[in-house]
Amino acid sequence: MGGAYMTSHQVQILFADVALILFLARTLSVLAVRLRQPPVVGELLAGILLGPTLFDGVLAETLFPADVRPLLTALANIGVALFMFAVGLEIDHGTLRGRGRLAAGAAIGSTLVPFGAGLALAYYLMRLHRTDQPVAFTVFIALAVSVTAFPVLARILDDRKLSRTALGAIALATAAVVDIVAWAALAAVQASVGGAGEHWRVALILPFIAVMLAVVRPLLRRFLVRGGKAPGLTPGWFSVVLIGALCSGAATEAMGMHYIFGAFLFGIVMPREGALELRDSISGGVQHITSLLLPLYFVVAGLKVDLSGVGVSELNQFAAIMLVAVAGKFGGTYLGARLQGLPERPSVALAALMNTRGLTELIILGVGMEAGLLNESLYGLLVAMALVTTAMTGPLLTLVYRKKVEIPEGGAGPDGKDLAPAAAGAPDVIDGKDSRGDNHALGRT
């Protein structure tokens, strides 16, 4: 960047770019919510609009000169790391209690069916996008169409007043399982594409996980939860938590893995029992930070998406991607839920929810780009798939909930124990303004 210091011109451009990104992302996210879409749909669209798709890239080159892009990327990476920490933090181990069999069945269907279809899709795409790592490419494409965005799903449930219903609890438990499997699989893919001389570093991830679970987790509980109850979150302890998340991300990056894995793992090992208010406080603080930094990531990602040259071949590829992503995820989730005894309409609703991808997909695609598994053309098509499948979720839920979605109280599974009843007062029907979410919860999804 021309020396150890930023020039005055770079400072001006950086500040103006950040202001523009925040304004456009906020405007489009509010518009998305008004259209009963998750905010991430508007933010994804903002990233694409500011990219090279419009005006042959002239707009993007003018607004985001080459010497400023690394600065935006650095800020965006911090936002993604903290977002992944929050994802790990929000995964509640308790959601699986009493629903293990049903969540496992739905998660297996939601993962294996689209993954299997994705293997066939990868074989088709490989003929059009040459790669020197065919095995890793094949597994990555299959993984990319198998993803569910746990944070987006949780936000949709909250917006539509479904979080405390039986369906909401089942969806959260299923998505939590799918999310953990997806990140573990992605870690394995990234490890496989590293150079032969780097595998010894990747192997360090196993003792690192052991240390996080056996040492860091008890220490966090000891200092953050005292006497079985967590005290209020102070600025000092909040800083300690952020330092831990960033250092954990730096550690996995140093091991040859992506920093998102370390940040996610630190969220996983945070205390759960007796720490609900503490977790809510931490999540709220992190959300304030990511609300400023994550829109930058959408633009950084959007700068790699050029849809202006899409022709017949690309449209055919996109149609194939959408067919596999939607049919595989929807059909697999529905089949898995039905085999565990969930009634038909709740199974359809669960399938619609599991089809959402959002920012989780974007982060996974970013890892694929960095690993050299995707070129810009295929990356753009997969980003478009993430946008469309996320936007589909709301209308599909509205369609399903035109009639009441009933889950027998006390369990619909074969053993009668997997399904918890809805919480008192929680609606099972989307009915009017109240149950569809009245423009609240503009948090990061």
C-alpha positions as CSV (number, residue, x, y, z in Angstrom):
1,M,0.0,0.0,0.0
2,G,2.9,2.3,-0.6
3,G,4.7,2.3,2.8
4,A,4.0,1.6,6.4
5,Y,1.2,4.1,6.7
6,M,-2.0,4.8,4.9
7,T,-2.1,7.8,2.7
8,S,-4.7,10.5,3.3
9,H,-6.4,9.5,0.1
10,Q,-6.6,5.8,1.2
11,V,-8.2,6.9,4.5
12,Q,-10.8,9.0,2.7
13,I,-11.7,6.2,0.3
14,L,-11.8,3.6,3.1
15,F,-14.1,5.7,5.2
16,A,-16.4,6.6,2.3
17,D,-16.5,2.9,1.2
18,V,-17.5,1.7,4.7
19,A,-20.2,4.3,4.9
20,L,-21.6,3.4,1.5
21,I,-21.6,-0.3,2.2
22,L,-23.3,0.2,5.6
23,F,-25.9,2.5,4.0
24,L,-26.7,0.2,1.1
25,A,-26.7,-3.0,3.2
26,R,-29.0,-1.4,5.9
27,T,-31.4,-0.1,3.2
28,L,-31.7,-3.3,1.4
29,S,-31.9,-5.4,4.5
30,V,-34.8,-3.3,5.8
31,L,-36.5,-3.7,2.4
32,A,-35.9,-7.4,2.6
33,V,-37.6,-7.6,6.0
34,R,-40.6,-5.6,4.7
35,L,-40.9,-8.3,2.0
36,R,-40.8,-10.9,4.7
37,Q,-37.3,-12.0,3.8
38,P,-34.3,-12.5,6.2
39,P,-32.0,-9.4,6.3
40,V,-29.2,-11.4,4.8
41,V,-31.0,-11.5,1.4
42,G,-30.8,-7.7,1.1
43,E,-27.2,-7.7,2.3
44,L,-26.2,-10.4,-0.2
45,L,-27.9,-8.4,-3.0
46,A,-26.0,-5.3,-1.9
47,G,-22.7,-7.2,-2.3
48,I,-23.6,-8.3,-5.8
49,L,-24.8,-4.9,-6.9
50,L,-21.6,-3.3,-5.7
51,G,-19.5,-5.9,-7.5
52,P,-18.4,-6.1,-11.2
53,T,-21.8,-7.5,-12.4
54,L,-23.0,-3.9,-13.2
55,F,-21.4,-1.5,-15.7
56,D,-18.7,-4.0,-16.7
57,G,-16.9,-3.6,-13.4
58,V,-16.3,0.1,-13.8
59,L,-18.4,0.9,-10.7
60,A,-16.6,-1.6,-8.5
61,E,-13.1,-0.5,-9.7
62,T,-14.0,3.2,-9.1
63,L,-15.6,2.7,-5.6
64,F,-13.1,0.0,-4.4
65,P,-9.6,0.7,-5.8
66,A,-7.1,-2.1,-5.5
67,D,-5.1,-0.5,-2.7
68,V,-8.2,-0.2,-0.4
69,R,-9.6,-3.7,-1.0
70,P,-7.1,-5.5,1.4
71,L,-8.2,-3.1,4.2
72,L,-11.8,-4.0,3.6
73,T,-10.9,-7.7,3.5
74,A,-9.1,-7.4,6.8
75,L,-12.1,-5.8,8.5
76,A,-14.5,-8.3,6.9
77,N,-12.4,-11.2,8.1
78,I,-12.7,-10.0,11.7
79,G,-16.5,-9.7,11.2
80,V,-16.7,-13.3,9.9
81,A,-14.5,-14.7,12.7
82,L,-16.8,-13.1,15.3
83,F,-19.9,-14.2,13.4
84,M,-18.6,-17.8,13.5
85,F,-17.9,-17.5,17.2
86,A,-21.5,-16.4,17.6
87,V,-22.7,-19.4,15.6
88,G,-20.9,-21.7,17.9
89,L,-22.2,-19.9,20.9
90,E,-25.8,-20.1,19.7
91,I,-25.7,-23.9,19.2
92,D,-27.5,-25.1,22.4
93,H,-26.7,-28.7,23.3
94,G,-30.0,-28.8,25.1
95,T,-32.0,-28.6,21.9
96,L,-31.1,-32.2,21.2
97,R,-32.4,-33.5,24.5
98,G,-35.6,-35.5,24.0
99,R,-35.3,-35.0,20.2
100,G,-32.2,-36.9,19.4
101,R,-33.8,-39.6,17.3
102,L,-35.9,-37.2,15.2
103,A,-33.1,-34.6,14.8
104,A,-30.7,-37.4,13.8
105,G,-33.1,-38.8,11.3
106,A,-33.9,-35.5,9.7
107,A,-30.2,-34.4,9.8
108,I,-29.1,-37.6,8.1
109,G,-31.6,-37.2,5.4
110,S,-30.9,-33.4,5.1
111,T,-27.2,-34.2,4.7
112,L,-26.8,-37.5,2.9
113,V,-29.4,-37.1,0.1
114,P,-28.2,-33.6,-1.1
115,F,-24.6,-34.8,-0.6
116,G,-25.1,-37.8,-2.8
117,A,-26.9,-35.7,-5.5
118,G,-24.1,-33.2,-5.1
119,L,-21.5,-35.8,-6.1
120,A,-23.3,-36.3,-9.4
121,L,-23.6,-32.5,-9.8
122,A,-19.8,-32.2,-9.2
123,Y,-19.1,-34.8,-12.0
124,Y,-21.2,-32.7,-14.4
125,L,-19.6,-29.4,-13.3
126,M,-16.1,-30.8,-13.5
127,R,-16.4,-31.3,-17.2
128,L,-17.0,-27.5,-17.5
129,H,-14.6,-26.3,-14.8
130,R,-11.2,-27.9,-15.0
131,T,-9.6,-28.7,-11.7
132,D,-6.3,-30.4,-10.7
133,Q,-8.0,-31.7,-7.4
134,P,-10.9,-33.7,-8.6
135,V,-11.6,-35.5,-5.4
136,A,-11.5,-32.4,-3.2
137,F,-13.6,-30.5,-5.8
138,T,-16.2,-33.3,-5.9
139,V,-16.6,-33.4,-2.1
140,F,-16.6,-29.7,-1.8
141,I,-19.5,-29.2,-4.4
142,A,-21.5,-32.0,-2.6
143,L,-20.9,-30.2,0.7
144,A,-21.8,-26.8,-0.8
145,V,-25.3,-28.0,-1.8
146,S,-25.8,-29.8,1.6
147,V,-25.4,-26.8,3.8
148,T,-28.1,-25.2,6.1
149,A,-27.5,-21.8,7.7
150,F,-28.3,-22.3,11.4
151,P,-28.2,-18.6,12.2
152,V,-30.6,-17.7,9.3
153,L,-32.9,-20.5,10.3
154,A,-32.9,-19.4,13.9
155,R,-33.7,-15.8,12.9
156,I,-36.6,-16.9,10.6
157,L,-38.1,-18.9,13.4
158,D,-37.8,-15.9,15.7
159,D,-39.3,-13.5,13.2
160,R,-42.3,-15.8,12.6
161,K,-42.9,-16.5,16.3
162,L,-42.0,-20.2,15.8
163,S,-39.0,-20.4,18.1
164,R,-40.9,-21.8,21.0
165,T,-43.1,-24.2,19.1
166,A,-42.4,-28.0,18.7
167,L,-41.5,-27.5,15.0
168,G,-39.1,-24.7,16.0
169,A,-37.3,-26.9,18.5
170,I,-37.0,-29.7,16.0
171,A,-35.7,-27.4,13.3
172,L,-33.0,-25.9,15.6
173,A,-31.9,-29.3,16.8
174,T,-31.7,-30.6,13.2
175,A,-29.9,-27.6,11.9
176,A,-27.4,-27.7,14.8
177,V,-26.4,-31.2,13.8
178,V,-26.2,-30.4,10.1
179,D,-24.1,-27.3,10.9
180,I,-21.6,-29.2,13.0
181,V,-21.2,-31.9,10.4
182,A,-20.8,-29.3,7.6
183,W,-18.0,-27.5,9.4
184,A,-16.2,-30.7,10.2
185,A,-16.5,-31.9,6.6
186,L,-15.2,-28.6,5.3
187,A,-12.2,-28.8,7.7
188,A,-11.4,-32.2,6.2
189,V,-11.7,-30.9,2.7
190,Q,-9.4,-28.0,3.4
191,A,-6.9,-30.3,5.1
192,S,-6.9,-32.6,2.0
193,V,-6.0,-29.7,-0.4
194,G,-3.0,-28.5,1.7
195,G,0.5,-29.2,0.5
196,A,2.1,-32.5,1.5
197,G,4.5,-30.6,3.7
198,E,1.6,-28.9,5.5
199,H,-0.2,-32.0,6.7
200,W,1.7,-32.2,9.9
201,R,0.4,-28.8,10.9
202,V,-3.2,-29.8,10.1
203,A,-2.8,-32.9,12.3
204,L,-2.3,-30.4,15.2
205,I,-6.0,-29.7,15.1
206,L,-6.8,-32.9,17.0
207,P,-4.8,-32.1,20.1
208,F,-6.0,-28.5,19.8
209,I,-9.6,-29.6,20.0
210,A,-8.7,-31.8,23.0
211,V,-7.1,-28.8,24.8
212,M,-10.1,-26.6,24.0
213,L,-12.6,-29.2,25.5
214,A,-10.5,-30.5,28.4
215,V,-8.7,-27.3,29.5
216,V,-10.2,-24.1,28.0
217,R,-13.9,-25.1,28.5
218,P,-13.5,-25.8,32.3
219,L,-11.5,-22.6,32.7
220,L,-14.1,-20.5,31.0
221,R,-16.8,-22.1,33.2
222,R,-14.7,-21.5,36.3
223,F,-14.2,-17.8,35.6
224,L,-17.5,-16.9,33.8
225,V,-19.9,-19.0,35.9
226,R,-19.5,-18.8,39.6
227,G,-21.7,-20.6,42.2
228,G,-23.7,-22.1,39.4
229,K,-24.7,-18.7,38.0
230,A,-23.0,-16.3,35.6
231,P,-22.5,-12.7,36.9
232,G,-23.3,-9.8,34.6
233,L,-21.0,-9.3,31.6
234,T,-18.5,-6.6,32.2
235,P,-16.5,-4.8,29.4
236,G,-13.4,-6.6,30.8
237,W,-14.8,-10.1,30.5
238,F,-16.3,-9.3,27.1
239,S,-12.9,-8.3,25.9
240,V,-11.5,-11.6,27.3
241,V,-14.1,-13.5,25.3
242,L,-13.3,-11.7,22.1
243,I,-9.6,-12.1,22.6
244,G,-10.2,-15.9,23.1
245,A,-12.3,-16.1,19.9
246,L,-9.7,-14.3,17.8
247,C,-6.8,-16.2,19.2
248,S,-8.5,-19.5,18.6
249,G,-9.1,-18.4,15.0
250,A,-5.5,-17.4,14.7
251,A,-4.4,-20.8,16.0
252,T,-6.4,-22.8,13.5
253,E,-5.1,-20.5,10.7
254,A,-1.6,-21.2,11.8
255,M,-2.3,-24.9,11.6
256,G,-3.2,-24.6,8.0
257,M,-6.9,-24.6,8.6
258,H,-9.2,-21.6,8.1
259,Y,-9.7,-19.2,11.0
260,I,-13.4,-19.7,11.0
261,F,-12.9,-23.2,12.6
262,G,-11.1,-21.8,15.6
263,A,-13.6,-19.1,16.2
264,F,-16.5,-21.5,15.8
265,L,-14.9,-24.0,18.3
266,F,-14.4,-21.2,20.9
267,G,-18.1,-20.5,20.7
268,I,-18.8,-24.2,21.1
269,V,-16.8,-24.5,24.3
270,M,-18.4,-21.5,26.0
271,P,-20.3,-22.3,29.2
272,R,-24.0,-23.3,28.7
273,E,-25.5,-24.4,32.1
274,G,-26.4,-21.4,34.3
275,A,-25.0,-19.0,31.7
276,L,-28.1,-18.2,29.5
277,E,-28.1,-14.4,30.4
278,L,-24.3,-14.3,29.9
279,R,-24.6,-15.9,26.5
280,D,-27.3,-13.5,25.5
281,S,-25.2,-10.5,26.6
282,I,-22.2,-11.8,24.7
283,S,-24.3,-12.5,21.6
284,G,-25.8,-9.0,21.8
285,G,-22.3,-7.4,22.0
286,V,-21.0,-9.5,19.2
287,Q,-24.0,-8.6,17.1
288,H,-23.3,-4.9,17.4
289,I,-19.8,-5.5,16.1
290,T,-20.8,-7.8,13.3
291,S,-23.6,-5.5,12.2
292,L,-20.8,-3.1,11.2
293,L,-18.2,-5.5,9.8
294,L,-20.2,-8.3,8.1
295,P,-21.7,-6.0,5.4
296,L,-18.1,-5.5,4.3
297,Y,-17.8,-9.3,3.8
298,F,-20.7,-9.3,1.4
299,V,-19.0,-6.7,-0.7
300,V,-15.7,-8.4,-0.6
301,A,-17.5,-11.6,-1.7
302,G,-19.5,-9.6,-4.3
303,L,-16.4,-8.3,-5.9
304,K,-15.7,-11.8,-7.0
305,V,-19.1,-12.3,-8.5
306,D,-19.5,-11.2,-12.1
307,L,-22.9,-12.3,-13.5
308,S,-22.7,-10.0,-16.5
309,G,-21.3,-12.7,-18.8
310,V,-23.9,-15.3,-18.0
311,G,-24.9,-17.2,-21.1
312,V,-26.8,-20.4,-22.0
313,S,-24.1,-22.6,-20.5
314,E,-24.1,-20.8,-17.2
315,L,-27.9,-20.8,-17.0
316,N,-27.9,-24.6,-17.6
317,Q,-25.3,-25.0,-14.8
318,F,-27.3,-22.8,-12.5
319,A,-30.5,-24.8,-13.2
320,A,-28.7,-28.0,-12.4
321,I,-27.2,-26.5,-9.2
322,M,-30.7,-25.2,-8.1
323,L,-32.3,-28.6,-8.9
324,V,-29.8,-30.5,-6.8
325,A,-29.7,-28.0,-4.0
326,V,-33.4,-27.6,-3.6
327,A,-34.7,-31.1,-4.4
328,G,-31.8,-32.8,-2.5
329,K,-32.2,-30.7,0.6
330,F,-36.0,-30.6,0.6
331,G,-36.5,-34.3,-0.4
332,G,-33.8,-35.5,2.0
333,T,-35.1,-33.6,5.0
334,Y,-38.7,-34.6,4.3
335,L,-37.8,-38.3,3.9
336,G,-35.7,-38.3,7.1
337,A,-38.4,-36.6,9.1
338,R,-41.2,-38.9,7.8
339,L,-39.2,-42.0,8.5
340,Q,-39.0,-40.9,12.1
341,G,-42.8,-40.5,12.3
342,L,-43.2,-36.7,11.9
343,P,-46.5,-35.9,10.2
344,E,-46.6,-34.8,6.6
345,R,-47.1,-31.0,6.9
346,P,-44.6,-30.5,9.7
347,S,-42.1,-32.5,7.6
348,V,-42.7,-30.1,4.7
349,A,-42.3,-27.1,6.9
350,L,-39.0,-28.5,8.3
351,A,-37.8,-29.2,4.8
352,A,-38.5,-25.6,3.7
353,L,-36.5,-24.3,6.7
354,M,-33.5,-26.6,6.1
355,N,-33.3,-25.3,2.5
356,T,-32.0,-21.9,3.7
357,R,-28.3,-21.2,3.3
358,G,-27.5,-17.5,3.7
359,L,-24.1,-16.3,5.0
360,T,-23.0,-19.8,6.0
361,E,-23.0,-20.8,2.4
362,L,-21.1,-17.6,1.5
363,I,-18.4,-18.4,4.0
364,I,-18.0,-21.9,2.8
365,L,-17.7,-20.7,-0.8
366,G,-15.1,-18.2,0.3
367,V,-13.0,-21.0,1.8
368,G,-13.4,-22.9,-1.5
369,M,-12.2,-19.9,-3.5
370,E,-9.1,-19.5,-1.2
371,A,-8.4,-23.2,-1.5
372,G,-8.4,-23.0,-5.3
373,L,-11.4,-25.3,-5.7
374,L,-13.7,-22.8,-7.3
375,N,-13.1,-20.4,-10.2
376,E,-15.0,-17.0,-10.3
377,S,-17.6,-18.3,-12.7
378,L,-18.7,-21.2,-10.6
379,Y,-18.3,-19.2,-7.4
380,G,-20.8,-16.6,-8.8
381,L,-23.4,-19.3,-9.7
382,L,-23.1,-20.8,-6.2
383,V,-23.5,-17.4,-4.6
384,A,-26.7,-16.9,-6.7
385,M,-27.9,-20.3,-5.5
386,A,-27.4,-19.2,-1.9
387,L,-29.4,-16.0,-2.5
388,V,-32.3,-17.7,-4.2
389,T,-32.6,-20.6,-1.8
390,T,-32.6,-18.3,1.2
391,A,-35.2,-16.1,-0.4
392,M,-37.4,-19.1,-1.1
393,T,-37.7,-20.1,2.6
394,G,-40.2,-17.3,3.6
395,P,-42.7,-17.9,0.7
396,L,-42.5,-21.7,1.2
397,L,-43.3,-21.4,4.9
398,T,-46.2,-19.1,4.2
399,L,-47.5,-21.6,1.7
400,V,-47.2,-24.5,4.1
401,Y,-48.8,-22.6,6.9
402,R,-51.9,-21.7,5.0
403,K,-53.3,-24.6,6.9
404,K,-52.5,-25.5,10.5
405,V,-49.3,-27.4,11.1
406,E,-50.1,-29.9,13.9
407,I,-47.6,-31.9,15.8
408,P,-49.2,-34.3,18.3
409,E,-48.4,-33.2,21.9
410,G,-45.9,-35.3,23.6
411,G,-44.4,-36.8,20.5
412,A,-45.2,-38.0,17.0
413,G,-42.2,-40.2,16.6
414,P,-42.5,-44.0,16.7
415,D,-41.4,-44.1,20.3
416,G,-43.7,-41.1,21.3
417,K,-40.8,-39.4,23.0
418,D,-38.9,-37.4,20.4
419,L,-41.3,-34.5,19.9
420,A,-41.7,-31.9,22.7
421,P,-45.0,-30.0,22.8
422,A,-45.0,-26.4,21.9
423,A,-44.4,-23.9,24.6
424,A,-47.5,-22.4,26.1
425,G,-48.9,-19.5,24.1
426,A,-46.6,-20.2,21.1
427,P,-48.6,-20.2,17.8
428,D,-48.6,-23.2,15.6
429,V,-50.1,-21.3,12.7
430,I,-48.8,-18.4,10.8
431,D,-51.8,-16.1,11.0
432,G,-51.7,-12.5,10.2
433,K,-49.1,-9.9,11.2
434,D,-48.2,-11.4,14.6
435,S,-47.1,-14.8,13.4
436,R,-45.3,-13.7,10.3
437,G,-43.0,-11.4,12.2
438,D,-43.6,-7.7,12.3
439,N,-40.3,-6.3,11.1
440,H,-38.3,-7.1,14.2
441,A,-35.1,-9.0,14.8
442,L,-32.8,-7.2,12.3
443,G,-29.9,-9.2,13.7
444,R,-27.2,-10.8,11.7
445,T,-28.3,-13.8,9.7
